[in-house]
């Protein structure tokens, strides 16, 4: 029996993906649940498993193609047959049935381009004769139908259009330089990162405030207990556990920093899901440590260690990167001395950590050398006043310079 390999449900708000690579070639035998193809969404990379054991008969979607949820990626000949490619299903047996099949196909089964044209033109794809595979309605079919319908519609009087914004076109490179360039299509993840960060810039009244923190106490505590900690908990004692607990403590005192704007309302969140930015070779992802206020530093470190490993292996799920209320990003691991992080919308604030650097500071009238770190909190000034943002950062600083506060919750 021939089975269709379809794009699975990809998660909340994810409607399409890009084909990354096929792990098998047509004619190769596969086992049930063995990964067949890699899909790259705007959030994570997803592997689609074989629905049953058999032979990959045909590949219908090629690397680089954009596909919607439910789209057919390929065909699988069920059974442990030979490595010979299975015959294609006889689609020509009843050519007259193709329009009927297209008419019966729901709109949700159409590609994103078809759905967009349907929404703009008001044309029902079910009423269009499809010329694609298995009678599917293509973008070209929809455009042709829209063109044919346009003359029949009486043109409504419209005001003179405003001058279109100039399209930014890259200036042509010199011939010698052009030969040494490489053009690579942006991944879905990179496109989403670019879009979301620009949207955050355009929407929020973003401002950043800075402070510095003496890391002596945390570093001494870490050096004293890191060996025992790793033996007992199976995870390294890093700095992020201290920062997460310090932020939670400060967020409790400054609830606006843990809130978000929803239309004309402010949503105050009485839970603390802390996003921790993790860099991967495909871009930045932000898995969420849920209910961080209920976790110990050891439990937080375990969760972050697991997230970091699975992020680099491309195994994070969409659910693990949704629902954050506040984010921490650590540019210090790459050597950053100071930066202004951009909000992770719809959150209203983000904390930026930076590298630890020995600097001269004054303590009790004496100049001494201390391991110092600059902290930055970017915030949405529409919801968070400067006083709240500065107080939040001071509370984080106080907790880190005296970690006993984290234990006693004071």
C-alpha positions in Angstrom: 0.0 0.0 0.0 1.2 3.5 -0.9 1.2 6.0 2.0 1.6 9.7 2.0 4.3 11.4 4.0 2.8 14.7 5.2 3.9 17.8 7.1 2.9 17.3 10.7 1.3 19.9 12.9 4.2 22.2 13.8 2.9 24.0 16.8 1.1 27.2 17.8 1.3 29.9 15.1 3.6 27.9 12.8 1.9 27.3 9.5 4.7 26.5 7.1 8.3 25.1 6.9 11.2 24.8 4.6 12.5 21.4 3.4 16.0 21.1 4.9 17.3 17.7 3.7 16.1 14.2 3.0 17.8 11.4 5.0 16.7 8.8 2.4 16.7 8.6 -1.3 13.9 7.1 -3.5 14.2 3.4 -3.5 15.9 3.1 -0.1 14.3 0.9 2.6 13.2 2.7 5.8 12.0 1.5 9.2 8.9 2.7 11.1 9.5 6.0 12.9 12.9 6.4 11.2 13.6 10.1 10.4 12.9 10.7 6.7 13.1 14.4 6.1 14.2 17.5 8.1 11.9 20.5 8.2 13.1 23.9 9.2 10.5 26.2 10.7 10.8 29.7 11.9 11.4 28.4 15.5 12.9 24.9 15.4 14.1 22.1 13.2 11.7 19.1 13.0 12.4 15.6 11.8 9.4 13.8 10.1 9.5 10.1 10.8 8.4 7.3 8.4 4.7 6.4 9.2 5.5 2.7 8.6 8.3 0.4 7.5 8.8 0.1 3.7 10.5 1.8 0.8 10.6 5.5 0.0 8.9 5.6 -3.4 9.0 9.2 -4.4 10.1 12.6 -3.1 7.6 15.3 -3.9 9.1 18.3 -2.0 12.7 19.2 -2.6 15.2 20.9 -0.3 14.5 24.6 -0.2 10.8 24.2 -1.0 8.3 25.9 1.4 5.5 23.6 2.5 2.4 24.1 4.6 1.0 22.0 7.4 -0.5 18.8 6.0 1.3 19.1 2.6 2.4 15.9 1.0 6.2 15.5 1.1 6.6 12.2 -0.5 5.2 8.7 -1.0 6.1 5.5 1.0 5.5 2.0 -0.3 4.5 0.2 2.9 6.1 -3.2 3.6 9.7 -4.5 3.8 10.0 -4.8 0.1 13.1 -4.5 -2.1 15.1 -1.3 -2.6 13.5 -0.9 -6.0 11.4 2.3 -6.2 7.7 1.7 -6.0 5.5 2.6 -8.9 3.8 5.9 -8.8 0.1 5.8 -8.0 -2.0 5.7 -11.2 -3.3 9.3 -11.3 -4.2 9.2 -14.9 -6.8 6.4 -14.5 -9.6 8.9 -14.0 -8.5 12.3 -15.3 -12.0 13.6 -15.2 -12.0 13.1 -11.4 -9.2 15.6 -10.9 -11.5 18.7 -10.8 -13.8 16.9 -8.4 -10.8 16.0 -6.1 -9.8 19.7 -6.2 -13.3 20.8 -5.4 -13.4 18.4 -2.4 -10.0 19.6 -1.1 -10.3 21.9 1.9 -8.7 25.3 1.9 -6.5 24.4 4.8 -4.8 21.8 2.5 -3.8 24.5 0.0 -0.4 26.1 0.0 0.2 29.5 1.8 0.3 31.4 -1.5 -3.0 29.9 -2.6 -4.6 30.8 0.7 -3.3 34.4 0.6 -4.6 34.9 -3.0 -8.0 33.4 -1.9 -8.2 35.8 1.0 -7.3 38.8 -1.2 -9.5 38.0 -4.2 -12.4 36.2 -2.6 -12.0 33.3 -5.0 -12.7 29.9 -3.6 -9.9 27.5 -4.6 -12.4 24.7 -4.6 -14.0 26.3 -7.6 -10.7 26.5 -9.6 -9.6 23.7 -11.8 -6.1 22.7 -10.4 -3.2 21.9 -12.8 -0.9 20.7 -10.0 -0.1 17.2 -8.9 -3.2 15.2 -8.1 -5.4 18.1 -9.2 -4.0 20.5 -6.6 -4.7 24.2 -7.2 -1.4 26.1 -7.7 -0.6 29.8 -7.3 -0.6 30.1 -11.1 -4.2 28.7 -11.2 -5.3 31.2 -8.7 -3.7 34.2 -10.5 -5.2 33.1 -13.8 -8.7 32.8 -12.1 -8.2 36.3 -10.5 -7.2 37.8 -13.9 -10.2 36.3 -15.6 -12.5 37.7 -13.0 -11.0 41.2 -12.9 -12.7 42.6 -16.1 -16.1 41.4 -14.9 -15.9 43.4 -11.7 -16.9 47.0 -11.9 -14.0 49.2 -10.8 -14.8 51.0 -7.6 -13.6 54.6 -7.4 -10.5 54.9 -5.4 -8.5 57.9 -4.3 -5.2 58.5 -5.9 -2.6 56.1 -4.5 0.1 57.5 -2.3 3.6 57.4 -3.7 5.0 53.9 -3.1 8.0 53.7 -0.8 11.2 53.2 -2.7 12.3 49.6 -2.8 15.8 49.1 -1.4 17.8 47.3 -4.0 21.4 46.3 -3.3 23.9 48.2 -5.3 25.6 46.0 -7.9 29.0 44.9 -6.9 32.0 45.3 -9.2 32.6 42.3 -11.4 35.8 41.2 -9.6 34.0 41.4 -6.2 30.8 39.7 -7.5 32.8 36.6 -8.5 34.0 36.3 -4.9 30.6 36.7 -3.3 28.3 33.9 -2.1 24.5 34.3 -2.0 22.7 32.0 0.5 19.0 32.1 1.2 18.2 33.1 4.8 16.8 30.2 6.9 13.3 30.4 8.3 14.8 30.8 11.8 17.0 33.7 10.7 14.1 35.4 8.8 12.0 35.1 12.0 14.7 36.5 14.2 15.2 39.4 11.9 11.4 40.1 11.6 10.7 39.8 15.4 13.6 42.0 16.4 12.6 44.7 14.0 9.0 44.5 15.1 10.1 44.9 18.7 12.2 48.0 17.7 9.3 49.5 15.8 6.6 48.8 18.4 8.1 49.3 21.8 9.4 52.5 23.3 12.7 50.8 24.1 15.2 52.1 26.5 18.3 50.6 28.3 19.7 51.2 31.7 23.0 50.0 33.0 24.7 49.0 36.2 27.7 47.0 37.2 28.0 44.1 39.7 30.9 42.9 41.8 31.0 39.1 41.1 33.4 38.3 43.9 30.8 36.7 46.2 29.3 34.5 43.5 32.7 33.5 42.1 34.0 32.6 45.6 30.8 30.6 46.3 31.1 28.8 43.0 34.8 28.0 43.4 34.2 26.6 46.9 31.3 24.2 46.0 31.5 23.5 42.2 33.1 20.1 42.7 30.6 18.9 45.3 27.8 20.4 43.3 28.7 18.5 40.1 29.1 15.2 42.0 25.7 15.5 43.6 23.7 17.0 40.9 25.4 15.9 37.7 25.6 19.4 36.3 28.1 22.2 36.4 27.6 25.1 38.7 27.5 28.1 36.4 26.4 31.7 36.8 23.0 31.4 35.2 21.3 29.8 38.1 22.3 32.7 40.3 21.1 35.2 37.7 17.8 33.5 37.2 17.1 33.4 41.0 18.2 37.0 41.3 15.9 38.1 38.5 12.9 36.2 39.9 13.4 37.9 43.3 13.6 41.3 41.6 10.5 40.6 39.4 8.4 39.9 42.4 9.2 43.4 43.7 8.7 45.0 40.3 5.7 43.3 38.7 5.6 45.7 35.7 8.9 44.2 34.5 7.2 40.8 34.3 4.1 42.1 32.5 3.2 42.8 28.9 0.9 45.1 26.9 -2.2 43.5 25.3 -4.1 46.2 23.4 -5.2 48.8 25.9 -4.6 46.4 28.8 -1.5 45.5 30.9 -1.3 41.8 31.7 0.6 41.2 35.0 1.9 37.7 35.2 2.1 36.1 38.6 4.4 33.3 37.4 8.0 33.4 36.3 8.9 31.7 33.1 12.5 32.8 32.4 13.8 32.6 28.9 17.5 31.9 28.6 19.0 32.8 25.2 21.2 30.1 23.7 23.4 30.6 20.6 23.5 27.8 18.0 25.1 27.5 14.5 21.6 28.3 13.0 20.9 31.3 15.2 19.7 32.4 18.6 16.9 30.4 20.3 15.3 31.1 23.7 14.1 28.0 25.7 12.1 28.8 28.8 12.8 27.7 32.4 9.2 27.4 33.6 8.2 28.3 37.2 11.7 29.3 38.0 10.6 30.6 41.3 9.8 27.1 42.4 13.1 25.7 41.4 16.4 25.5 43.3 19.6 26.8 41.7 20.6 23.1 41.1 17.4 22.4 39.3 17.7 25.5 37.2 21.3 24.6 36.2 20.1 21.1 35.2 17.3 22.5 33.0 19.6 25.0 31.4 22.3 22.4 30.7 19.7 20.1 29.1 18.4 23.0 27.0 21.9 24.0 25.8 22.8 20.6 24.6 19.5 20.0 22.9 19.5 23.4 21.3 22.9 22.7 19.7 21.6 19.4 18.5 18.5 21.0 17.1 16.2 18.9 19.3 14.3 21.7 21.2 10.5 21.6 20.8 8.4 24.6 20.0 6.6 24.3 23.3 9.9 24.7 25.2 10.4 28.1 23.6 7.0 29.6 24.2 5.4 31.4 27.1 8.4 33.2 28.6 7.7 36.3 30.7 11.3 37.6 31.0 14.5 36.8 29.1 18.2 36.7 30.1 20.9 36.8 27.4 24.6 36.4 28.0 26.9 38.1 25.6 29.7 37.7 28.0 30.4 34.2 26.8 31.4 35.7 23.5 33.5 38.5 25.1 31.0 41.3 25.0 31.8 44.1 27.5 28.6 46.1 27.1 25.5 45.9 24.8 21.9 47.0 24.6 19.8 43.8 24.1 16.6 44.0 22.1 13.3 42.9 23.7 12.0 39.4 23.1 8.4 40.5 22.2 5.8 40.5 23.7 7.9 40.6 26.8 8.6 44.0 28.3 12.2 43.6 29.5 15.4 41.7 28.9 18.6 41.4 31.0 21.9 41.4 29.3 25.0 39.8 31.0 28.5 40.6 29.9 32.0 39.4 30.4 33.6 39.5 33.8 36.6 41.8 33.9 39.0 42.7 36.7 38.7 46.5 37.3 39.9 48.9 40.0 37.0 50.0 42.2 36.8 51.9 45.5 35.9 49.9 48.6 35.9 51.6 52.1 38.1 54.4 50.7 40.6 52.0 49.2 41.2 51.2 45.5 41.0 47.5 45.0 40.7 45.1 42.1 37.4 43.2 41.7 35.9 41.0 39.1 33.2 43.3 37.7 30.4 42.7 35.2 28.3 45.3 33.4 24.6 44.5 33.4 22.0 46.0 31.0 18.3 45.9 31.1 16.3 47.0 28.1 12.7 47.7 28.7 9.5 49.0 27.1 9.0 52.5 28.5 5.3 52.3 27.6 4.7 50.0 30.6 7.9 50.3 32.7 9.0 53.6 34.2 12.6 54.4 34.6 12.4 54.2 38.3 11.1 50.6 38.1 13.7 49.6 35.6 16.6 51.0 37.7 15.2 49.6 40.9 14.9 46.2 39.3 18.5 46.2 38.2 19.7 47.4 41.6 17.9 44.5 43.2 19.6 42.0 40.8 22.9 43.6 41.7 22.3 43.4 45.4 21.3 39.8 45.3 24.4 38.8 43.3 26.8 40.8 45.5 25.3 39.1 48.5 24.0 35.6 47.4 22.7 34.9 50.9 19.8 37.0 49.9 18.9 34.3 47.3 18.8 31.7 50.0 16.9 33.8 52.6 14.7 35.4 50.0 15.3 38.9 51.3 
